[in-house]
Amino acid sequence: MKGRSSRLLRQEFKHLTTKLPTLWTNSYFVSTVGGAPIEKVKQYIEC
């Protein structure tokens, strides 16, 4: 996912190819939302 999104972003925003060596770190983050309703999660992300 990180590789594909990096490629798409660099294609759309050409300045990213020269300004940044990488867009993402080698690590990752995982979290859960517990029992929150999906609509509340979507609302939180959109804000």
PDB file of N, CA, C and O in Angstrom, chain B, residues numbered from 101:
ATOM      1  N   MET B 101       0.822  -1.182   0.000  1.00  0.00           N
ATOM      2  CA  MET B 101       0.000   0.000   0.000  1.00  0.00           C
ATOM      3  C   MET B 101       0.873   1.256   0.000  1.00  0.00           C
ATOM      4  O   MET B 101       0.594   2.214  -0.721  1.00  0.00           O
ATOM      5  N   LYS B 102       1.943   1.245   0.822  1.00  0.00           N
ATOM      6  CA  LYS B 102       2.804   2.422   0.880  1.00  0.00           C
ATOM      7  C   LYS B 102       3.516   2.647  -0.446  1.00  0.00           C
ATOM      8  O   LYS B 102       3.657   3.786  -0.890  1.00  0.00           O
ATOM      9  N   GLY B 103       3.961   1.573  -1.076  1.00  0.00           N
ATOM     10  CA  GLY B 103       4.670   1.702  -2.341  1.00  0.00           C
ATOM     11  C   GLY B 103       3.794   2.264  -3.445  1.00  0.00           C
ATOM     12  O   GLY B 103       4.201   3.158  -4.186  1.00  0.00           O
ATOM     13  N   ARG B 104       2.590   1.732  -3.543  1.00  0.00           N
ATOM     14  CA  ARG B 104       1.669   2.200  -4.582  1.00  0.00           C
ATOM     15  C   ARG B 104       1.247   3.644  -4.341  1.00  0.00           C
ATOM     16  O   ARG B 104       1.220   4.444  -5.277  1.00  0.00           O
ATOM     17  N   SER B 105       0.921   3.986  -3.104  1.00  0.00           N
ATOM     18  CA  SER B 105       0.496   5.359  -2.828  1.00  0.00           C
ATOM     19  C   SER B 105       1.654   6.328  -3.066  1.00  0.00           C
ATOM     20  O   SER B 105       1.438   7.436  -3.558  1.00  0.00           O
ATOM     21  N   SER B 106       2.877   5.928  -2.725  1.00  0.00           N
ATOM     22  CA  SER B 106       4.043   6.773  -2.973  1.00  0.00           C
ATOM     23  C   SER B 106       4.201   7.033  -4.467  1.00  0.00           C
ATOM     24  O   SER B 106       4.443   8.164  -4.887  1.00  0.00           O
ATOM     25  N   ARG B 107       4.063   5.986  -5.257  1.00  0.00           N
ATOM     26  CA  ARG B 107       4.195   6.112  -6.713  1.00  0.00           C
ATOM     27  C   ARG B 107       3.128   7.048  -7.275  1.00  0.00           C
ATOM     28  O   ARG B 107       3.435   7.922  -8.086  1.00  0.00           O
ATOM     29  N   LEU B 108       1.877   6.870  -6.849  1.00  0.00           N
ATOM     30  CA  LEU B 108       0.790   7.711  -7.347  1.00  0.00           C
ATOM     31  C   LEU B 108       0.976   9.173  -6.934  1.00  0.00           C
ATOM     32  O   LEU B 108       0.758  10.081  -7.736  1.00  0.00           O
ATOM     33  N   LEU B 109       1.376   9.392  -5.694  1.00  0.00           N
ATOM     34  CA  LEU B 109       1.594  10.767  -5.228  1.00  0.00           C
ATOM     35  C   LEU B 109       2.726  11.440  -5.984  1.00  0.00           C
ATOM     36  O   LEU B 109       2.620  12.614  -6.339  1.00  0.00           O
ATOM     37  N   ARG B 110       3.814  10.709  -6.236  1.00  0.00           N
ATOM     38  CA  ARG B 110       4.952  11.274  -6.968  1.00  0.00           C
ATOM     39  C   ARG B 110       4.614  11.540  -8.434  1.00  0.00           C
ATOM     40  O   ARG B 110       5.169  12.457  -9.039  1.00  0.00           O
ATOM     41  N   GLN B 111       3.718  10.754  -9.003  1.00  0.00           N
ATOM     42  CA  GLN B 111       3.286  11.013 -10.375  1.00  0.00           C
ATOM     43  C   GLN B 111       2.441  12.278 -10.454  1.00  0.00           C
ATOM     44  O   GLN B 111       2.555  13.055 -11.401  1.00  0.00           O
ATOM     45  N   GLU B 112       1.594  12.476  -9.451  1.00  0.00           N
ATOM     46  CA  GLU B 112       0.712  13.639  -9.461  1.00  0.00           C
ATOM     47  C   GLU B 112       1.417  14.915  -9.010  1.00  0.00           C
ATOM     48  O   GLU B 112       1.148  15.993  -9.540  1.00  0.00           O
ATOM     49  N   PHE B 113       2.310  14.799  -8.042  1.00  0.00           N
ATOM     50  CA  PHE B 113       3.006  15.953  -7.482  1.00  0.00           C
ATOM     51  C   PHE B 113       4.504  15.802  -7.754  1.00  0.00           C
ATOM     52  O   PHE B 113       5.241  15.256  -6.932  1.00  0.00           O
ATOM     53  N   LYS B 114       4.944  16.289  -8.910  1.00  0.00           N
ATOM     54  CA  LYS B 114       6.311  16.074  -9.381  1.00  0.00           C
ATOM     55  C   LYS B 114       7.366  16.596  -8.408  1.00  0.00           C
ATOM     56  O   LYS B 114       8.471  16.057  -8.361  1.00  0.00           O
ATOM     57  N   HIS B 115       7.050  17.634  -7.630  1.00  0.00           N
ATOM     58  CA  HIS B 115       8.047  18.182  -6.701  1.00  0.00           C
ATOM     59  C   HIS B 115       8.431  17.195  -5.596  1.00  0.00           C
ATOM     60  O   HIS B 115       9.474  17.357  -4.962  1.00  0.00           O
ATOM     61  N   LEU B 116       7.610  16.186  -5.362  1.00  0.00           N
ATOM     62  CA  LEU B 116       7.932  15.188  -4.340  1.00  0.00           C
ATOM     63  C   LEU B 116       9.110  14.307  -4.750  1.00  0.00           C
ATOM     64  O   LEU B 116       9.763  13.714  -3.891  1.00  0.00           O
ATOM     65  N   THR B 117       9.386  14.214  -6.035  1.00  0.00           N
ATOM     66  CA  THR B 117      10.483  13.363  -6.484  1.00  0.00           C
ATOM     67  C   THR B 117      11.837  13.970  -6.166  1.00  0.00           C
ATOM     68  O   THR B 117      12.824  13.243  -6.050  1.00  0.00           O
ATOM     69  N   THR B 118      11.907  15.284  -6.023  1.00  0.00           N
ATOM     70  CA  THR B 118      13.189  15.930  -5.743  1.00  0.00           C
ATOM     71  C   THR B 118      13.316  16.413  -4.306  1.00  0.00           C
ATOM     72  O   THR B 118      14.432  16.570  -3.809  1.00  0.00           O
ATOM     73  N   LYS B 119      12.211  16.650  -3.636  1.00  0.00           N
ATOM     74  CA  LYS B 119      12.246  17.226  -2.278  1.00  0.00           C
ATOM     75  C   LYS B 119      12.459  16.177  -1.192  1.00  0.00           C
ATOM     76  O   LYS B 119      13.098  16.454  -0.176  1.00  0.00           O
ATOM     77  N   LEU B 120      11.933  14.987  -1.398  1.00  0.00           N
ATOM     78  CA  LEU B 120      11.958  13.976  -0.349  1.00  0.00           C
ATOM     79  C   LEU B 120      12.580  12.680  -0.858  1.00  0.00           C
ATOM     80  O   LEU B 120      12.242  12.222  -1.950  1.00  0.00           O
ATOM     81  N   PRO B 121      13.477  12.087  -0.090  1.00  0.00           N
ATOM     82  CA  PRO B 121      14.033  10.803  -0.520  1.00  0.00           C
ATOM     83  C   PRO B 121      12.995   9.676  -0.454  1.00  0.00           C
ATOM     84  O   PRO B 121      12.966   8.805  -1.324  1.00  0.00           O
ATOM     85  N   THR B 122      12.151   9.694   0.574  1.00  0.00           N
ATOM     86  CA  THR B 122      11.061   8.719   0.698  1.00  0.00           C
ATOM     87  C   THR B 122       9.847   9.424   1.278  1.00  0.00           C
ATOM     88  O   THR B 122       9.975  10.427   1.979  1.00  0.00           O
ATOM     89  N   LEU B 123       8.683   8.899   0.982  1.00  0.00           N
ATOM     90  CA  LEU B 123       7.451   9.473   1.542  1.00  0.00           C
ATOM     91  C   LEU B 123       7.061   8.792   2.843  1.00  0.00           C
ATOM     92  O   LEU B 123       6.445   9.416   3.707  1.00  0.00           O
ATOM     93  N   TRP B 124       7.408   7.530   2.992  1.00  0.00           N
ATOM     94  CA  TRP B 124       6.990   6.753   4.151  1.00  0.00           C
ATOM     95  C   TRP B 124       8.209   6.186   4.877  1.00  0.00           C
ATOM     96  O   TRP B 124       9.271   6.020   4.277  1.00  0.00           O
ATOM     97  N   THR B 125       8.058   5.898   6.136  1.00  0.00           N
ATOM     98  CA  THR B 125       9.126   5.265   6.891  1.00  0.00           C
ATOM     99  C   THR B 125       9.094   3.759   6.668  1.00  0.00           C
ATOM    100  O   THR B 125       8.142   3.233   6.092  1.00  0.00           O
ATOM    101  N   ASN B 126      10.126   3.069   7.118  1.00  0.00           N
ATOM    102  CA  ASN B 126      10.173   1.615   6.986  1.00  0.00           C
ATOM    103  C   ASN B 126       9.300   0.914   8.031  1.00  0.00           C
ATOM    104  O   ASN B 126       9.051  -0.287   7.922  1.00  0.00           O
ATOM    105  N   SER B 127       8.843   1.637   9.020  1.00  0.00           N
ATOM    106  CA  SER B 127       8.022   1.043  10.070  1.00  0.00           C
ATOM    107  C   SER B 127       6.538   1.195   9.730  1.00  0.00           C
ATOM    108  O   SER B 127       6.174   1.747   8.692  1.00  0.00           O
ATOM    109  N   TYR B 128       5.708   0.700  10.616  1.00  0.00           N
ATOM    110  CA  TYR B 128       4.281   0.822  10.403  1.00  0.00           C
ATOM    111  C   TYR B 128       3.578   0.986  11.748  1.00  0.00           C
ATOM    112  O   TYR B 128       4.167   0.732  12.799  1.00  0.00           O
ATOM    113  N   PHE B 129       2.329   1.407  11.708  1.00  0.00           N
ATOM    114  CA  PHE B 129       1.522   1.626  12.905  1.00  0.00           C
ATOM    115  C   PHE B 129       0.204   0.891  12.728  1.00  0.00           C
ATOM    116  O   PHE B 129      -0.415   0.947  11.666  1.00  0.00           O
ATOM    117  N   VAL B 130      -0.213   0.208  13.772  1.00  0.00           N
ATOM    118  CA  VAL B 130      -1.481  -0.510  13.742  1.00  0.00           C
ATOM    119  C   VAL B 130      -2.278  -0.113  14.973  1.00  0.00           C
ATOM    120  O   VAL B 130      -1.744  -0.045  16.080  1.00  0.00           O
ATOM    121  N   SER B 131      -3.548   0.144  14.768  1.00  0.00           N
ATOM    122  CA  SER B 131      -4.410   0.507  15.882  1.00  0.00           C
ATOM    123  C   SER B 131      -5.813  -0.030  15.605  1.00  0.00           C
ATOM    124  O   SER B 131      -6.127  -0.433  14.485  1.00  0.00           O
ATOM    125  N   THR B 132      -6.640  -0.030  16.629  1.00  0.00           N
ATOM    126  CA  THR B 132      -8.027  -0.451  16.458  1.00  0.00           C
ATOM    127  C   THR B 132      -8.954   0.670  16.890  1.00  0.00           C
ATOM    128  O   THR B 132      -8.528   1.620  17.545  1.00  0.00           O
ATOM    129  N   VAL B 133     -10.186   0.562  16.532  1.00  0.00           N
ATOM    130  CA  VAL B 133     -11.185   1.545  16.943  1.00  0.00           C
ATOM    131  C   VAL B 133     -12.169   0.946  17.935  1.00  0.00           C
ATOM    132  O   VAL B 133     -13.199   1.541  18.253  1.00  0.00           O
ATOM    133  N   GLY B 134     -11.835  -0.232  18.410  1.00  0.00           N
ATOM    134  CA  GLY B 134     -12.715  -0.871  19.388  1.00  0.00           C
ATOM    135  C   GLY B 134     -14.073  -1.157  18.793  1.00  0.00           C
ATOM    136  O   GLY B 134     -14.173  -1.633  17.662  1.00  0.00           O
ATOM    137  N   GLY B 135     -15.103  -0.874  19.535  1.00  0.00           N
ATOM    138  CA  GLY B 135     -16.463  -1.143  19.072  1.00  0.00           C
ATOM    139  C   GLY B 135     -17.154   0.077  18.512  1.00  0.00           C
ATOM    140  O   GLY B 135     -18.382   0.105  18.434  1.00  0.00           O
ATOM    141  N   ALA B 136     -16.393   1.093  18.116  1.00  0.00           N
ATOM    142  CA  ALA B 136     -17.006   2.320  17.599  1.00  0.00           C
ATOM    143  C   ALA B 136     -17.747   2.041  16.292  1.00  0.00           C
ATOM    144  O   ALA B 136     -17.270   1.276  15.453  1.00  0.00           O
ATOM    145  N   PRO B 137     -18.896   2.654  16.127  1.00  0.00           N
ATOM    146  CA  PRO B 137     -19.644   2.490  14.869  1.00  0.00           C
ATOM    147  C   PRO B 137     -18.844   3.056  13.696  1.00  0.00           C
ATOM    148  O   PRO B 137     -18.167   4.074  13.841  1.00  0.00           O
ATOM    149  N   ILE B 138     -18.917   2.416  12.558  1.00  0.00           N
ATOM    150  CA  ILE B 138     -18.144   2.818  11.390  1.00  0.00           C
ATOM    151  C   ILE B 138     -18.417   4.267  10.983  1.00  0.00           C
ATOM    152  O   ILE B 138     -17.508   4.957  10.520  1.00  0.00           O
ATOM    153  N   GLU B 139     -19.633   4.726  11.146  1.00  0.00           N
ATOM    154  CA  GLU B 139     -19.963   6.116  10.789  1.00  0.00           C
ATOM    155  C   GLU B 139     -19.202   7.106  11.672  1.00  0.00           C
ATOM    156  O   GLU B 139     -18.774   8.154  11.189  1.00  0.00           O
ATOM    157  N   LYS B 140     -19.032   6.794  12.938  1.00  0.00           N
ATOM    158  CA  LYS B 140     -18.262   7.656  13.843  1.00  0.00           C
ATOM    159  C   LYS B 140     -16.789   7.667  13.449  1.00  0.00           C
ATOM    160  O   LYS B 140     -16.135   8.708  13.520  1.00  0.00           O
ATOM    161  N   VAL B 141     -16.268   6.523  13.036  1.00  0.00           N
ATOM    162  CA  VAL B 141     -14.873   6.423  12.604  1.00  0.00           C
ATOM    163  C   VAL B 141     -14.687   7.274  11.343  1.00  0.00           C
ATOM    164  O   VAL B 141     -13.722   8.033  11.253  1.00  0.00           O
ATOM    165  N   LYS B 142     -15.590   7.160  10.379  1.00  0.00           N
ATOM    166  CA  LYS B 142     -15.513   7.945   9.165  1.00  0.00           C
ATOM    167  C   LYS B 142     -15.569   9.440   9.470  1.00  0.00           C
ATOM    168  O   LYS B 142     -14.819  10.228   8.893  1.00  0.00           O
ATOM    169  N   GLN B 143     -16.462   9.822  10.380  1.00  0.00           N
ATOM    170  CA  GLN B 143     -16.609  11.221  10.755  1.00  0.00           C
ATOM    171  C   GLN B 143     -15.313  11.730  11.391  1.00  0.00           C
ATOM    172  O   GLN B 143     -14.893  12.852  11.109  1.00  0.00           O
ATOM    173  N   TYR B 144     -14.688  10.938  12.226  1.00  0.00           N
ATOM    174  CA  TYR B 144     -13.437  11.319  12.869  1.00  0.00           C
ATOM    175  C   TYR B 144     -12.330  11.521  11.836  1.00  0.00           C
ATOM    176  O   TYR B 144     -11.565  12.481  11.922  1.00  0.00           O
ATOM    177  N   ILE B 145     -12.245  10.624  10.867  1.00  0.00           N
ATOM    178  CA  ILE B 145     -11.194  10.703   9.854  1.00  0.00           C
ATOM    179  C   ILE B 145     -11.397  11.915   8.953  1.00  0.00           C
ATOM    180  O   ILE B 145     -10.426  12.556   8.551  1.00  0.00           O
ATOM    181  N   GLU B 146     -12.642  12.232   8.634  1.00  0.00           N
ATOM    182  CA  GLU B 146     -12.928  13.336   7.732  1.00  0.00           C
ATOM    183  C   GLU B 146     -12.683  14.703   8.363  1.00  0.00           C
ATOM    184  O   GLU B 146     -12.527  15.689   7.643  1.00  0.00           O
ATOM    185  N   CYS B 147     -12.647  14.781   9.672  1.00  0.00           N
ATOM    186  CA  CYS B 147     -12.453  16.087  10.334  1.00  0.00           C
ATOM    187  C   CYS B 147     -11.054  16.561  10.320  1.00  0.00           C
ATOM    188  O   CYS B 147     -10.761  17.637  10.840  1.00  0.00           O
TER     189      CYS B 147
END
